[in-house]
Amino acid sequence: MKIEFVLNEKKQVIQVDPVSRLLDILREDFELTSVKEGCGEGECGACVVLMDGKAVNSCLIPAGNIEGRHILTLEGFCKTERYKIIEESFLKAGSVQCGFCTPGIVMSTESLLRENPQPNDNEIRDALSGNLCRCTGYNMIFEGIKLAAERGKGLW
Amino acid sequence: MKDSISKPIPRVDAPAKISGEAKYIGDIRFKNQLFAKTVRSSRAKAGIVSIVKPELPEGYFIVDKDDIPGINRMRTVVSDQPIFAEEEVNYIGQPILLVVGPEREMIYDIISKIKIKYRDETPIFNLDEAEEKGAVFTEYSYSKGKPEAAFQDGLKIIEDEYHTGLQEHVYLEPQGMAAEYRDNTMFIYGSMQCPFYAEGALKDVLGWGSDRIRVIQSITGGAFGGKEEFPSLTACQVAVASLKTGHPVMMIYDRDEDIICTTKRHPSIVCYKAGLDRKNQVIALAIDIKFDAGAYSGISPVVLQRGMFSATGVYNFPHLSVRGRNFMTNNVPSGAYRGFGAPQTIFSMEMLMHNLAIKLGIDPLDYKIRHLLERGEPTCTGGKIWDEVKLPEIIEKVTAMSDYRRKIQSNGKYKGVGVALFLHGCGFTGNGEQLIKGKIILKKNGGTVILKVSSVEMGQGAETCLRKIVAHTLLLPMEKVTCETIDTGLIPDSGPTVASRTTMIVGGLLRQASLELKDRWNESDNIEVSRVYRHPDYLRWDNDTFHGDAYPTYSWGANVAEVEIDPITCEIDVKKVSAVYDVGTPIDETTLTGQMQGGIVQGIGWATVEVMNPSKGKLKQHNLTDYKIPTSMDIPEIACEFIENPYEFGPFGAKCAGELPFVGAAPAIAAAVSNALSVPIKNIPITPEYLMELDKHED
């Protein structure tokens, strides 16, 4: 079927099977490889993208559901000033190790800060509950997010 | 002014990972590439009677044992696992053949039409059955003092037994490997820790020399030992497939496949016979260690050795006998996993000491302190503790940070605090470093320096730390010091990225070479300095009797865990972990803290939520829905500090670090649970079901 949607601020029209996964469309058809597949069943959050500003697992979104939606991946988001703040905060706080979960966590962070620019510890934990990380033990990611909220005051 | 080496700098690999530009193997495409999918055994132990293959559409291939030009075995410590099964299969998930082609849908269709007929045989599913049947891969023993005589000497004898479970690595990036045969050379690209292990395996399987093999590491999304020996298997499989098809071949596992067939942490049973004198001091100890190696021996002998050489933890028992056995079962092969056998034996040792103390009415920490190793004393293998042991300082610090002494007195029911003391042997076990003789090269090129090493970045921060050691020595900015691509055609073999050896051993060689380069800096614009590892002269090791210095030195630590138990559900809530480590000198405090935090949380998972049960050889947990690892909601506050204790032969005094934090978390939590419920904990994972059972027995 024909689907129209907005990807990283650009209108796209694609011809796809309506049950194909958004994850595959992004990775295979658009070569947006920041979107990772860690489990394929919505548990790990490595494939998180924003759909109309909300974090979703792209492995669980069938193509039919993106009609008319705005999809934002890290490739689109990384050009923004907010991204720069998240990047420098993650660098400073040591929030990154192997990096495979990182793109999903950056997108979850953006989704959190859009809704809640000054989150407390519990709100940060809650926002990341869908993103698994096996390297860091999470605390240094929390630190990175807190730092971003502080340094980016007024941006969100 | 010169900054301290420990002062944190931003990780060099982080920007590309944060922006999503970092390309992992699954993000790479080769021109005309084919995909490969593995057909695996559905039986735990069986003969293969026949394989009926469908007619293949054009451009599709089946690759199996008959396509291997060289030896059909994966080279590792014991090269017993076939690359593709021959006449028999020995575990569920064992690779039999690959289906290779351009479209994944068609590959799945072909796989559904392959019919394999088996002749089932009687499998072995656990350690008890294996022991009964005498299915032993490896048996070792060693002793110290006169254990037999000591046990005859009127000591009070206490016997006990401890169990630990299977654990899956759950690196976030599943296994992935690609092969491209071109220009008469096999190029291998993939997610791995040990490119030269893969090269060795490929030499056997292809029957070629290293001049026709290039192994190139792609950005690796976590490993923890899971990408130590296992990638040798997939590298050989895709290589044979590329040779047969003439196309580049890409094989990426999905999570289910990864969990079903990759190596795991060895399940263990450790049995003790402790002999106590009149003052309740443990004078004699007999330890019997049993590991479930799974269906193939592989790397397990060395895992068992580390488990055995770490078996007395931080204590000195005058009379000791240690027996270790790897058992053969028809479970998925066990392999390398952070800590490499030591977490199992140290968990058991710590809980033995804890439970003995409780039984004797002595404070567990005081009882442990009475047995501590000191500098100059013999190690369990009759070597020597050569370097300063700062355990008293570590204990003082961790008890102060956690207010342990007050909490152990005042904690009520369902609320507990526990302490664990531990060490980790730095670098390869036994004579490993002398055998491998790691080599490094430093090359000055004008105003820049290139490091040539085979130690890989896999998330732990190796690239940052190794470059930092060189940059700091040469007083160059980080951007002037770079690493050569991890490509076996371009770098020397500095040994595998394992055993917490990268910073201490490889970093140590880089430090020596940098000092030489610094002296010779003005000689010319092109200078090459190399170094080959030499064991410190004073160390002795006999690999036949297991006598001497099993490790060049040790890193040390103490953890205090605080838990609350839900009185209804028996779920454990880990509230806080306080941790103090002596890893010599921290090379980068932030990177190191990341290792410690992450290691502790993996240990919390192993101790509490990570349940993996095979049922008749088939894992009941095979995805991230039923195999749970800690999430952001599960983790405690973690306070982590370091004590400086520079090691003469480590770069800037650094010792080993990456595995150490994993070792301490589980026994600290188990001790805290024991304190909260007044029950002895002897098994991990500590599931609610286990606690409810214990509760029944207590009543």
Boltz contact constraints between the chains, C-beta under 6 A:
constraints:
  - contact:
      token1: [A, 33]
      token2: [B, 27]
      max_distance: 6.0
  - contact:
      token1: [A, 34]
      token2: [B, 20]
      max_distance: 6.0
  - contact:
      token1: [A, 38]
      token2: [B, 172]
      max_distance: 6.0
  - contact:
      token1: [A, 39]
      token2: [B, 255]
      max_distance: 6.0
  - contact:
      token1: [A, 39]
      token2: [B, 624]
      max_distance: 6.0
  - contact:
      token1: [A, 40]
      token2: [B, 254]
      max_distance: 6.0
  - contact:
      token1: [A, 43]
      token2: [B, 624]
      max_distance: 6.0
  - contact:
      token1: [A, 43]
      token2: [B, 625]
      max_distance: 6.0
  - contact:
      token1: [A, 44]
      token2: [B, 624]
      max_distance: 6.0
  - contact:
      token1: [A, 74]
      token2: [B, 20]
      max_distance: 6.0
  - contact:
      token1: [A, 78]
      token2: [B, 19]
      max_distance: 6.0
  - contact:
      token1: [A, 87]
      token2: [B, 18]
      max_distance: 6.0
  - contact:
      token1: [A, 90]
      token2: [B, 18]
      max_distance: 6.0
  - contact:
      token1: [A, 91]
      token2: [B, 10]
      max_distance: 6.0
  - contact:
      token1: [A, 91]
      token2: [B, 14]
      max_distance: 6.0
  - contact:
      token1: [A, 94]
      token2: [B, 590]
      max_distance: 6.0
  - contact:
      token1: [A, 94]
      token2: [B, 594]
      max_distance: 6.0
  - contact:
      token1: [A, 96]
      token2: [B, 14]
      max_distance: 6.0
  - contact:
      token1: [A, 96]
      token2: [B, 17]
      max_distance: 6.0
  - contact:
      token1: [A, 97]
      token2: [B, 459]
      max_distance: 6.0
  - contact:
      token1: [A, 97]
      token2: [B, 594]
      max_distance: 6.0
  - contact:
      token1: [A, 98]
      token2: [B, 221]
      max_distance: 6.0
  - contact:
      token1: [A, 98]
      token2: [B, 222]
      max_distance: 6.0
  - contact:
      token1: [A, 98]
      token2: [B, 459]
      max_distance: 6.0
  - contact:
      token1: [A, 99]
      token2: [B, 17]
      max_distance: 6.0
  - contact:
      token1: [A, 99]
      token2: [B, 22]
      max_distance: 6.0
  - contact:
      token1: [A, 100]
      token2: [B, 172]
      max_distance: 6.0
  - contact:
      token1: [A, 100]
      token2: [B, 173]
      max_distance: 6.0
  - contact:
      token1: [A, 100]
      token2: [B, 221]
      max_distance: 6.0
  - contact:
      token1: [A, 101]
      token2: [B, 172]
      max_distance: 6.0
  - contact:
      token1: [A, 102]
      token2: [B, 17]
      max_distance: 6.0
  - contact:
      token1: [A, 102]
      token2: [B, 18]
      max_distance: 6.0
  - contact:
      token1: [A, 103]
      token2: [B, 20]
      max_distance: 6.0
  - contact:
      token1: [A, 125]
      token2: [B, 632]
      max_distance: 6.0
  - contact:
      token1: [A, 125]
      token2: [B, 633]
      max_distance: 6.0
  - contact:
      token1: [A, 128]
      token2: [B, 632]
      max_distance: 6.0
  - contact:
      token1: [A, 129]
      token2: [B, 631]
      max_distance: 6.0
  - contact:
      token1: [A, 129]
      token2: [B, 632]
      max_distance: 6.0
  - contact:
      token1: [A, 129]
      token2: [B, 633]
      max_distance: 6.0
  - contact:
      token1: [A, 134]
      token2: [B, 170]
      max_distance: 6.0
  - contact:
      token1: [A, 134]
      token2: [B, 172]
      max_distance: 6.0
  - contact:
      token1: [A, 134]
      token2: [B, 222]
      max_distance: 6.0
  - contact:
      token1: [A, 135]
      token2: [B, 222]
      max_distance: 6.0
  - contact:
      token1: [A, 135]
      token2: [B, 459]
      max_distance: 6.0
  - contact:
      token1: [A, 135]
      token2: [B, 598]
      max_distance: 6.0
  - contact:
      token1: [A, 136]
      token2: [B, 594]
      max_distance: 6.0
  - contact:
      token1: [A, 136]
      token2: [B, 598]
      max_distance: 6.0
  - contact:
      token1: [A, 137]
      token2: [B, 597]
      max_distance: 6.0
  - contact:
      token1: [A, 137]
      token2: [B, 598]
      max_distance: 6.0
  - contact:
      token1: [A, 137]
      token2: [B, 601]
      max_distance: 6.0
  - contact:
      token1: [A, 138]
      token2: [B, 632]
      max_distance: 6.0
  - contact:
      token1: [A, 138]
      token2: [B, 635]
      max_distance: 6.0
  - contact:
      token1: [A, 139]
      token2: [B, 597]
      max_distance: 6.0
  - contact:
      token1: [A, 139]
      token2: [B, 638]
      max_distance: 6.0
  - contact:
      token1: [A, 140]
      token2: [B, 594]
      max_distance: 6.0
